[in-house]
Amino acid sequence: MSEKFYPSRGKVVVKRIDTGGEKENEYGIIYTEKDKDLYIKGHVLSIGLPEFSSNGNVIETGFVEGDTVLYDRRSVVDWAGFHIIPQDSVIGIITE
């Protein structure tokens, strides 16, 4: 039996996209990006049930499974290499 993970209400599972690690500046100096960057790029793997506003209306997400998104690093819970974040931590959708 294979297992599938579904996030709880208001949560999203995202797989981080590796942006390359090492970079080179205009002077030829090779450096590694610091982990303190504020935003992370990733693919949405699974979306939990929607949240409700204080008056009972459903808060819909503007993204779907498979979208590439930018999300806030400060809200990440790392589980087995996947990031679990609140739906409102998604900053925007990236179209390539």
KEFI-496862 format. One record per atom (N, C-alpha, C, O, CB): chain; residue in three letters; x, y, z; atom name. Coordinates in pm, 1 decimal, always signed. Each point is the difference from the previous one (the first is absolute). Glycine has a CB too. Example, Ala and Ser with C-alpha at 12.3 -4.5 7.8 and 13.67 -1.06 7.14 Angstrom:
2
 ch  aa       px       py       pz at
  A ALA  +1319.0   -569.0   +780.0  N
  A ALA    -89.0   +119.0     +0.0 CA
  A ALA    +90.0   +120.0     +0.0  C
  A ALA   +103.6     -1.9    +66.5  O
  A ALA   -292.8   -115.4    +58.1 CB
  A SER   +154.2   +222.3   -196.6  N
  A SER    +82.0   +119.0     +6.0 CA
  A SER    -77.0   +109.0    +73.0  C
  A SER    +50.9   +110.8    +16.9  O
  A SER    +67.5   -173.6   -231.4 CB
***
This chain:
96
 ch  aa       px       py       pz at
  A MET    +83.7   -117.4     +0.0  N
  A MET    -83.7   +117.4     +0.0 CA
  A MET    +88.9   +124.8     +0.0  C
  A MET    +89.9    +11.9    +83.3  O
  A MET   -274.4   -137.5    +38.4 CB
  A SER   +160.1   +217.0   -213.3  N
  A SER    +79.3   +122.2     -4.5 CA
  A SER    -66.7   +108.0    +84.8  C
  A SER   -122.4     +5.6    +11.4  O
  A SER   +206.9    -65.2   -242.1 CB
  A GLU     -1.8   +144.4   +289.3  N
  A GLU    -50.7   +106.5    +84.7 CA
  A GLU     -7.3   +129.9    -77.9  C
  A GLU    +81.4    +23.4    -89.3  O
  A GLU    +13.4   -136.4   +291.3 CB
  A LYS   -190.8   +197.3   -169.5  N
  A LYS    -10.2   +133.1    -57.3 CA
  A LYS    -22.4    +95.8   +115.4  C
  A LYS    -73.7    -30.3    +93.8  O
  A LYS    -19.1    -56.0   -315.8 CB
  A PHE   +156.2   +201.0   +214.9  N
  A PHE     -7.5    +98.5   +106.1 CA
  A PHE    -90.4   +114.5    -43.1  C
  A PHE    +20.3    +59.1   -106.1  O
  A PHE   +210.2   -121.9   +186.1 CB
  A TYR   -330.3    +94.3     +1.9  N
  A TYR    -87.6   +113.5    -23.0 CA
  A TYR    +18.1    +97.7   +115.0  C
  A TYR    -12.3    -39.1   +116.0  O
  A TYR   -154.6   -103.2   -244.5 CB
  A PRO   +196.0   +269.0    +99.0  N
  A PRO    +15.6    +97.2   +108.7 CA
  A PRO   -134.4    +32.1    +64.5  C
  A PRO   -105.3    -20.0    -60.5  O
  A PRO   +305.1   +116.7    -56.2 CB
  A SER   -195.2    -47.2   +238.6  N
  A SER   -123.0    +36.2    +69.5 CA
  A SER    -56.8   +129.7    -55.8  C
  A SER    +60.0    +62.6    -87.4  O
  A SER    +21.9   -178.9   +293.9 CB
  A ARG   -197.1   +155.8   -155.8  N
  A ARG    -70.3   +119.0    -48.3 CA
  A ARG    +90.2   +123.0     +3.6  C
  A ARG    +62.5    +29.8   +101.8  O
  A ARG   -278.6   -127.7    -21.8 CB
  A GLY   +221.7   +168.0   -191.8  N
  A GLY    +76.4   +123.4     -7.3 CA
  A GLY   +148.7    -17.1    -23.4  C
  A GLY    +74.4    +98.0     +4.6  O
  A GLY   -242.7     -5.6   +141.8 CB
  A LYS   +213.7   -215.0   -171.5  N
  A LYS   +142.9    -26.0    -21.0 CA
  A LYS    +26.4    -42.8   -143.9  C
  A LYS    -89.8    -45.9    -70.4  O
  A LYS   +113.7    -19.6   +311.7 CB
  A VAL   +102.6    +81.9   -283.6  N
  A VAL    +43.4    -35.1   -134.7 CA
  A VAL   +131.7    -75.7    +11.3  C
  A VAL    +84.6    +35.8    +82.0  O
  A VAL   -201.1   +167.1   -183.6 CB
  A VAL   +135.2   -307.8    +20.0  N
  A VAL   +128.1    -71.2     -6.4 CA
  A VAL    +70.8    +45.0   -127.4  C
  A VAL    -55.7     -6.9   -109.6  O
  A VAL    -35.2   -195.3   +239.4 CB
  A VAL   +216.6   +249.2   -112.9  N
  A VAL    +77.2    +53.5   -111.2 CA
  A VAL   +134.4    -70.1     -5.1  C
  A VAL    +60.2    -25.6   +104.3  O
  A VAL   -176.5   +248.9    -86.0 CB
  A LYS   +164.4   -254.7   -137.3  N
  A LYS   +133.8    -54.4    -20.2 CA
  A LYS    +88.3   +113.3    -48.1  C
  A LYS    -24.2    +57.3   -106.2  O
  A LYS    -64.4   -289.8    +52.6 CB
  A ARG   +190.4   +264.9   +130.7  N
  A ARG    +89.8   +110.6    -32.3 CA
  A ARG    +72.3    -26.1   -131.5  C
  A ARG    +42.2   -112.3    -27.7  O
  A ARG    -12.8   +160.2   +272.2 CB
  A ILE    -15.7    +56.2   -324.5  N
  A ILE    +76.4     -8.1   -123.9 CA
  A ILE   +140.2    +48.9    +31.1  C
  A ILE    +18.4   +111.7    +48.2  O
  A ILE   -224.9    -76.6   -194.7 CB
  A ASP   +304.5   -118.3   +118.9  N
  A ASP   +138.9    +38.7    +23.8 CA
  A ASP    +39.1   +101.9   -104.5  C
  A ASP     -6.5    -26.4   -120.0  O
  A ASP    +62.7   -198.6   +220.8 CB
  A THR    -15.2   +342.3    -53.7  N
  A THR    +33.5   +108.2    -92.8 CA
  A THR   +145.6     -0.2    -38.6  C
  A THR    +48.4    +99.2    -54.5  O
  A THR   -229.2    +33.9   +153.0 CB
  A GLY   +250.7   -237.4    -73.4  N
  A GLY   +138.5     -7.6    -44.4 CA
  A GLY   +100.7    +18.5   +108.5  C
  A GLY   +108.6    -46.4    -34.8  O
  A GLY   -185.0   +127.2   -177.1 CB
  A GLY    +77.4    -34.0   +319.6  N
  A GLY   +103.7     +4.9    +99.7 CA
  A GLY   +113.2    +93.6    -32.1  C
  A GLY     +4.9   +110.9    +53.3  O
  A GLY    -65.1   -337.4     -0.5 CB
  A GLU   +151.0   +185.8   -137.8  N
  A GLU   +116.9    +83.2    -29.0 CA
  A GLU    -30.2    +97.5   -112.8  C
  A GLU    -65.0    -34.2    -98.8  O
  A GLU   +216.2   -150.7   +175.1 CB
  A LYS   -101.8   +308.2    -58.7  N
  A LYS    -15.6   +104.4   -101.2 CA
  A LYS   +132.9    +69.6    -16.8  C
  A LYS    +89.8    -13.8    +83.1  O
  A LYS   -334.2    +45.8    -27.5 CB
  A GLU   +256.6    +43.2   -164.0  N
  A GLU   +122.8    +74.1    -25.2 CA
  A GLU    -36.3   +145.6    -25.7  C
  A GLU    -89.8    +29.4    -79.0  O
  A GLU   +205.2   -235.3    -15.5 CB
  A ASN    -44.2   +298.1   +162.5  N
  A ASN    -29.5   +141.5    -21.4 CA
  A ASN    +82.1    +54.3   -116.3  C
  A ASN    +76.0    -73.6    -63.0  O
  A ASN   -130.1   +100.6   +307.3 CB
  A GLU    +38.4   +102.1   -272.5  N
  A GLU    +65.8    +60.3   -116.3 CA
  A GLU   +151.9     +0.8    +10.3  C
  A GLU    +68.1    +20.0   -100.6  O
  A GLU   -269.0   +119.8    +71.8 CB
  A TYR   +255.6   -161.2   +149.1  N
  A TYR   +145.2     -1.5    +18.5 CA
  A TYR    +57.8   -142.3     -4.5  C
  A TYR   +120.0    -19.2    +19.6  O
  A TYR   -142.0   +227.6   +117.8 CB
  A GLY    -64.0   -307.6   -163.3  N
  A GLY    +46.3   -137.3     -7.8 CA
  A GLY     +6.1    -70.6   +134.7  C
  A GLY    +51.0   -111.7     +8.6  O
  A GLY    +76.8   +179.1   -206.4 CB
  A ILE   -178.3     -4.8   +301.9  N
  A ILE     +0.2    -61.8   +133.1 CA
  A ILE   -120.4    -91.8    +10.7  C
  A ILE   -113.7    +42.0    -21.8  O
  A ILE   +231.9   +157.7   +124.3 CB
  A ILE    -92.4   -325.3    -68.7  N
  A ILE   -106.7    -98.4    +15.5 CA
  A ILE    -45.9     +2.3   +145.0  C
  A ILE    +81.4     -4.9    +92.2  O
  A ILE    +12.0   -140.6   -279.2 CB
  A TYR   -223.5   +152.8   +206.0  N
  A TYR    -55.3     +3.2   +134.9 CA
  A TYR   -122.6    -89.9     +7.3  C
  A TYR    -56.7    -37.2   -102.7  O
  A TYR   +143.4   +271.5   +136.9 CB
  A THR   -126.7   -268.7    +86.0  N
  A THR   -117.9    -82.4    +24.0 CA
  A THR   -108.5    +88.6    +59.2  C
  A THR    +27.1    +81.7    +88.0  O
  A THR   +113.8   -290.4    -52.6 CB
  A GLU   -264.4   +192.6    -83.9  N
  A GLU   -109.8    +78.7    +54.2 CA
  A GLU    -20.6    -33.6   +146.6  C
  A GLU     +8.0   -116.4    +39.3  O
  A GLU   -116.5   +125.5   -265.2 CB
  A LYS    +82.6    +90.9   +305.2  N
  A LYS    -24.1    -19.5   +142.8 CA
  A LYS   -140.3    -54.4    +21.4  C
  A LYS    -90.0    +24.1    -80.5  O
  A LYS   +249.7   +162.4   +136.9 CB
  A ASP   -177.7   -260.2    +52.9  N
  A ASP   -131.7    -52.6    +32.5 CA
  A ASP    -90.9   +105.9    +59.7  C
  A ASP   -114.8    -29.4    +33.1  O
  A ASP   +218.2   -192.2     +2.5 CB
  A LYS    -54.6   +344.7    -21.0  N
  A LYS    -85.9   +100.4    +58.4 CA
  A LYS    -83.6    +75.8   -101.6  C
  A LYS    -62.1   +100.2    +35.4  O
  A LYS   +227.4    -80.6   +143.2 CB
  A ASP   -169.2    -63.8   -302.9  N
  A ASP    -90.6    +61.6    -96.2 CA
  A ASP   -141.7    -13.7    +53.5  C
  A ASP    -34.8   -101.7    +60.0  O
  A ASP   +190.1    +50.2   -255.1 CB
  A LEU   -235.2   +152.0   +173.6  N
  A LEU   -132.3     +4.4    +61.5 CA
  A LEU   -104.4    -84.6    -71.9  C
  A LEU    -93.3    -49.4    +63.4  O
  A LEU   +150.6   +275.2    +14.5 CB
  A TYR    -43.2   -243.4   -208.8  N
  A TYR   -101.9    -71.4    -76.0 CA
  A TYR    +59.0   -120.7    -71.6  C
  A TYR   +116.6     -0.2    -39.6  O
  A TYR   -241.6   +214.2    +10.5 CB
  A ILE    +41.7   -316.6    +13.5  N
  A ILE    +42.1   -127.0    -60.4 CA
  A ILE    -91.5    -29.7   -118.5  C
  A ILE   -119.4    +29.8     +2.9  O
  A ILE   +207.1   -117.5   +220.4 CB
  A LYS    -29.7    +28.8   -327.1  N
  A LYS    -75.1    -40.7   -118.4 CA
  A LYS    -26.4   -149.9     +9.7  C
  A LYS    +89.4    -76.5    +36.1  O
  A LYS    +14.3   +261.8   -177.5 CB
  A GLY   -226.9   -228.0   +109.1  N
  A GLY    -31.4   -142.1     +8.1 CA
  A GLY   -124.1    -37.5    -78.9  C
  A GLY    -74.4    +85.9    -47.4  O
  A GLY   +180.7    -88.5   +269.5 CB
  A HIS   -127.4   -130.4   -235.4  N
  A HIS   -116.8    -55.3    -68.4 CA
  A HIS   -102.8    -43.6   +104.1  C
  A HIS    +34.5    -64.8    +98.9  O
  A HIS   +108.4    -11.2   -294.8 CB
  A VAL   -268.9   +111.7   +173.2  N
  A VAL   -108.3    -41.2    +89.2 CA
  A VAL    -32.4   -145.8    -28.4  C
  A VAL    -35.9    -35.1   -112.3  O
  A VAL    -58.2   +271.0   +122.5 CB
  A LEU   +106.8   -321.1    +91.7  N
  A LEU    -28.1   -142.0    -15.7 CA
  A LEU   -140.0    -37.1    +46.9  C
  A LEU    -65.4    -85.3    -60.1  O
  A LEU   +307.3    +41.3    +88.5 CB
  A SER   -288.0   +108.1    +79.4  N
  A SER   -129.2    -34.2    +56.0 CA
  A SER    -55.5   +118.7    +76.9  C
  A SER    +75.0    +73.5    +64.3  O
  A SER     -8.8   -315.7    -50.5 CB
  A ILE   -197.2   +261.0    -20.3  N
  A ILE    -66.7   +110.1    +69.8 CA
  A ILE   -105.9    -59.4    +92.0  C
  A ILE    -80.6    -83.4    -41.4  O
  A ILE   +122.6   +244.8   -151.8 CB
  A GLY    -40.4   -117.3   +318.3  N
  A GLY   -101.3    -45.0    +96.1 CA
  A GLY   -135.1    +65.3    -27.6  C
  A GLY    -13.2    +81.8    -91.0  O
  A GLY   +193.0   -116.2   +262.1 CB
  A LEU   -279.2     -2.5    -91.7  N
  A LEU   -131.8    +60.9    -12.5 CA
  A LEU    +10.7   +150.3    +22.0  C
  A LEU    +88.5    +44.9    +72.8  O
  A LEU   -198.6   -258.0     +5.4 CB
  A PRO    +21.6   +292.1   -139.7  N
  A PRO    +10.0   +145.4    +14.8 CA
  A PRO    -32.5    +46.0   +141.2  C
  A PRO    -66.6    -69.3    +76.9  O
  A PRO     +6.5    +92.1   -316.3 CB
  A GLU   +109.7    +97.0   +271.2  N
  A GLU    -30.1    +61.7   +128.5 CA
  A GLU   -130.2    +78.4    -11.3  C
  A GLU    -50.4    +24.3   -109.6  O
  A GLU   +296.7    -10.5   +166.9 CB
  A PHE   -299.8    +25.5    +59.1  N
  A PHE   -120.2    +82.2     +5.1 CA
  A PHE    +33.0   +133.4    +63.5  C
  A PHE    +80.6     +7.4    +92.7  O
  A PHE   -226.1   -211.8    -78.4 CB
  A SER    +82.7   +310.1    -64.6  N
  A SER    +17.9   +131.7    +61.8 CA
  A SER    -82.7     +6.1   +127.7  C
  A SER    -76.2    -92.2    +29.0  O
  A SER   +118.0   +200.6   -254.6 CB
  A SER    -27.5     -1.0   +301.5  N
  A SER    -71.3    +12.0   +127.0 CA
  A SER   -151.5     +4.5    -18.5  C
  A SER    -73.7    -32.3    +93.1  O
  A SER   +271.2   +152.1     -1.1 CB
  A ASN   -245.5    -80.5   -210.3  N
  A ASN   -144.7     +2.1    -23.4 CA
  A ASN    -50.3   -127.2    -68.4  C
  A ASN   -116.6     -6.7    -39.2  O
  A ASN   +130.3   +254.7    +23.3 CB
  A GLY    +71.7   -348.2     +1.3  N
  A GLY    -41.4   -129.5    -52.3 CA
  A GLY    +17.2    -19.9   -148.9  C
  A GLY    -33.8   -106.7    -51.1  O
  A GLY   -122.6   +105.0   +233.0 CB
  A ASN   +207.5   +100.0   -253.2  N
  A ASN    +22.9    -15.6   -144.2 CA
  A ASN   +127.0    -80.3    -25.2  C
  A ASN    +97.1    +10.0    +75.0  O
  A ASN   -214.5   +208.3   -118.9 CB
  A VAL   +115.6   -297.6    -62.0  N
  A VAL   +115.9    -80.5    -37.6 CA
  A VAL   +106.3    +90.5    -61.3  C
  A VAL    -30.7    +82.7    -85.8  O
  A VAL   -115.8   -285.9    +47.8 CB
  A ILE   +271.9   +187.8    +82.0  N
  A ILE   +111.9    +74.8    -56.6 CA
  A ILE    +66.3    -89.5   -104.4  C
  A ILE    +68.5    -96.4    +33.9  O
  A ILE    -32.2   +230.4   +182.0 CB
  A GLU    -57.3   -101.3   -341.8  N
  A GLU    +55.9    -79.9   -108.7 CA
  A GLU   +146.4    +35.5    -22.5  C
  A GLU    +40.4   +114.0    +22.9  O
  A GLU   -267.1   -128.9   -129.7 CB
  A THR   +306.1    -81.5    +62.2  N
  A THR   +139.2    +27.0    -36.0 CA
  A THR     +4.8    +46.0   -144.8  C
  A THR    -87.9    -34.2    -79.1  O
  A THR   +172.7   -137.7   +245.2 CB
  A GLY    +16.1   +248.4   -201.0  N
  A GLY    +16.1    +45.9   -137.2 CA
  A GLY    +92.6    -89.7    -79.2  C
  A GLY    +38.0    +34.2   -112.0  O
  A GLY    -78.6   +196.8   +189.3 CB
  A PHE    +77.5   -344.8    -21.7  N
  A PHE    +92.4    -91.9    -65.4 CA
  A PHE    -54.4   -141.3     +9.2  C
  A PHE    -87.8    -29.3    +81.2  O
  A PHE   +282.8   +179.0    -27.4 CB
  A VAL   -141.0   -237.1   -138.8  N
  A VAL    -43.7   -139.7     -3.1 CA
  A VAL   +122.2    -90.7     +9.7  C
  A VAL   +113.5    +46.1    -11.4  O
  A VAL   -317.1    +14.1   -127.9 CB
  A GLU   +179.8   -188.2   +160.2  N
  A GLU   +109.4    -96.7     +3.5 CA
  A GLU    +73.0     +4.1   -133.9  C
  A GLU    -62.6     +2.9   -105.9  O
  A GLU    -63.0   -150.8   +270.4 CB
  A GLY   +259.4   +148.1   -158.5  N
  A GLY    +81.7     +6.0   -120.2 CA
  A GLY    +52.2   +138.9    -31.3  C
  A GLY    +92.2    +13.9    -80.3  O
  A GLY   -222.5   -202.8     -4.0 CB
  A ASP    +73.3   +293.0   +146.3  N
  A ASP    +48.2   +136.5    -23.0 CA
  A ASP   +136.8    +20.3    +64.2  C
  A ASP    +33.6    -65.1    +98.9  O
  A ASP   -270.9   +147.7   -107.8 CB
  A THR   +315.4     +8.0    -48.1  N
  A THR   +125.9    +43.3    +58.9 CA
  A THR    -28.6   +128.7    +75.1  C
  A THR    -53.7    +95.2    -56.6  O
  A THR   +194.6   -204.0   -127.3 CB
  A VAL   -104.9   +111.6   +312.2  N
  A VAL    -33.1   +114.3    +84.5 CA
  A VAL   +123.0    +52.4    +72.3  C
  A VAL   +102.7    -67.2     +9.1  O
  A VAL   -333.3    -23.2    +19.5 CB
  A LEU   +217.6   +211.6    +22.2  N
  A LEU    +99.9    +60.7    +86.4 CA
  A LEU    -63.4    +10.4   +137.3  C
  A LEU   -110.7    +52.2    +13.1  O
  A LEU   +221.8    +78.1   -204.0 CB
  A TYR    -41.7   -180.0   +295.4  N
  A TYR    -59.0     -0.4   +133.2 CA
  A TYR    +99.7    +46.3   +105.0  C
  A TYR   +121.1     +0.3    -22.0  O
  A TYR   -272.2   -185.5    -48.4 CB
  A ASP    +97.3   +224.0   +184.3  N
  A ASP    +76.6    +58.5   +109.2 CA
  A ASP    +73.2   -108.1    +79.0  C
  A ASP    -62.0    -94.6    +48.6  O
  A ASP   -103.1   +283.2    -35.1 CB
  A ARG   +294.8   -174.7     -1.0  N
  A ARG    +85.4    -96.7    +69.6 CA
  A ARG    -32.1     -9.6   +148.8  C
  A ARG    +18.2   -106.2    +59.6  O
  A ARG   +159.9   +153.1   -226.4 CB
  A ARG   -225.4    +61.2   +228.2  N
  A ARG    -19.9     +3.3   +145.2 CA
  A ARG   -111.9    -90.7    +48.3  C
  A ARG     -8.3    -28.9   +119.4  O
  A ARG    +91.7   +259.7   -124.0 CB
  A SER   -169.6   -276.3    -85.3  N
  A SER   -113.8    -80.8    +42.2 CA
  A SER    +15.5   -148.4    -34.6  C
  A SER    -96.5    -75.7    +10.1  O
  A SER    -44.8   +277.4    -38.6 CB
  A VAL   +259.9   -243.4    -11.5  N
  A VAL    +21.4   -136.5    -49.5 CA
  A VAL    +15.5   -100.2   +114.0  C
  A VAL    +73.6    +23.0    +96.0  O
  A VAL    +34.2    +72.6   -299.7 CB
  A VAL   -179.3   -207.6   +190.4  N
  A VAL    +24.3   -118.3    +81.6 CA
  A VAL    +57.3   -102.8    -95.4  C
  A VAL    -66.2    -37.3    -96.8  O
  A VAL   -123.0    +87.8   +265.2 CB
  A ASP   +311.3    -97.4   -143.3  N
  A ASP    +66.6    -96.0    -87.9 CA
  A ASP    -33.9   -141.3    +46.4  C
  A ASP    +24.9    -36.3   +114.9  O
  A ASP   +163.4   +200.2   -162.4 CB
  A TRP   -245.3   -243.2    -43.0  N
  A TRP    -35.4   -137.3    +32.3 CA
  A TRP    +44.4    -89.2   -114.1  C
  A TRP    -53.9     +8.0   -110.3  O
  A TRP   -142.6    +66.6   +250.4 CB
  A ALA   +294.5   -159.4   -114.1  N
  A ALA    +50.1    -97.7    -96.6 CA
  A ALA    +38.5    +64.4   -133.0  C
  A ALA    -21.7    -59.0   -105.8  O
  A ALA   -121.3   -113.0   +215.1 CB
  A GLY   +199.5   +291.8   -104.9  N
  A GLY    +42.5    +67.8   -121.4 CA
  A GLY   -107.7    +82.3    -68.2  C
  A GLY    +25.9    +63.2   -102.4  O
  A GLY   +132.9   -244.7    +75.5 CB
  A PHE   -279.1   +181.7    +82.2  N
  A PHE   -109.8    +79.6    -53.6 CA
  A PHE    -28.7   +115.3    +95.4  C
  A PHE    +20.7    -12.5   +120.7  O
  A PHE   -119.2   -189.9   -237.6 CB
  A HIS    +51.4   +313.4    +63.8  N
  A HIS    -35.0   +114.6    +82.4 CA
  A HIS   -151.1     +5.6    +16.8  C
  A HIS    -74.5     -3.9    -97.9  O
  A HIS   +278.8   +129.4    +19.0 CB
  A ILE   -248.8   -116.3   +203.4  N
  A ILE   -141.8    +16.4    +30.8 CA
  A ILE    -17.0   +143.5    +47.8  C
  A ILE    +63.0    +42.4    +96.9  O
  A ILE    -96.1   -290.5    -36.1 CB
  A ILE    -52.7   +322.1   -129.9  N
  A ILE    -17.1   +142.2    +29.9 CA
  A ILE   -148.2    +35.2     +6.7  C
  A ILE    -83.1    -70.7    -56.9  O
  A ILE   +302.3   +122.4    -55.8 CB
  A PRO   -252.9    +57.5   +182.2  N
  A PRO   -138.5    +49.0     -5.2 CA
  A PRO    -30.4    +54.0   -139.3  C
  A PRO    +89.8    +49.3    -68.3  O
  A PRO    -83.6     +6.8   +314.9 CB
  A GLN   -131.0    -64.9   -288.8  N
  A GLN    -37.2    +47.6   -133.1 CA
  A GLN    +31.4   +147.3    -19.1  C
  A GLN    +33.9    +41.8   -110.8  O
  A GLN   -212.5   -213.1   +105.3 CB
  A ASP   +168.2   +250.5   +110.7  N
  A ASP    +23.9   +143.5    -15.5 CA
  A ASP   +148.6    +36.3     -3.0  C
  A ASP    +34.0   +117.9    -10.0  O
  A ASP   -250.2    -79.2   +124.9 CB
  A SER   +305.1   -137.9   -106.4  N
  A SER   +144.3    +26.1    -12.1 CA
  A SER    +45.5     +3.4   -144.5  C
  A SER   +113.7    +37.6    -28.5  O
  A SER    -80.0   -146.3   +248.3 CB
  A VAL   -121.2    +69.8   -311.4  N
  A VAL    +33.0     +5.6   -142.2 CA
  A VAL     -7.2   +146.2    -42.6  C
  A VAL   -105.0    +63.6     +9.3  O
  A VAL    +15.0   -299.8    -52.7 CB
  A ILE   +203.9   +288.9     -3.7  N
  A ILE    +11.4   +139.6    -38.8 CA
  A ILE    -55.8    +22.6   -139.8  C
  A ILE    -65.7   +100.8    -25.8  O
  A ILE   +267.0    -78.2   +172.3 CB
  A GLY   -174.9   -116.8   -236.6  N
  A GLY    -47.5    +14.8   -137.5 CA
  A GLY    +24.8   -124.2    -82.3  C
  A GLY    +68.8    -92.6    +43.0  O
  A GLY    -27.5   +335.2    -26.6 CB
  A ILE    -97.7   -243.0   -134.3  N
  A ILE    +12.5   -111.5    -95.0 CA
  A ILE    +98.7    +42.1   -107.5  C
  A ILE     -6.5   +111.5    -51.7  O
  A ILE   -231.6   -193.0    +96.0 CB
  A ILE   +331.2    -10.2    -77.8  N
  A ILE   +100.4    +28.2   -101.1 CA
  A ILE    -36.9    -72.2   -128.4  C
  A ILE    -18.8   -121.6     -0.5  O
  A ILE   +196.3   +152.0   +177.0 CB
  A THR   -188.0    +45.0   -285.4  N
  A THR    -24.9    -61.3   -130.8 CA
  A THR   +128.0    +11.8    -80.2  C
  A THR    +60.4   +107.0     -8.6  O
  A THR   -309.4    -50.9    +13.8 CB
  A GLU   +288.8   -166.4    -62.9  N
  A GLU   +127.8     -1.4    -73.9 CA
  A GLU    -22.8    -25.8   -146.6  C
  A GLU    +95.6     -4.7    -77.4  O
  A GLU    +22.0    -75.3   +280.8 CB
***
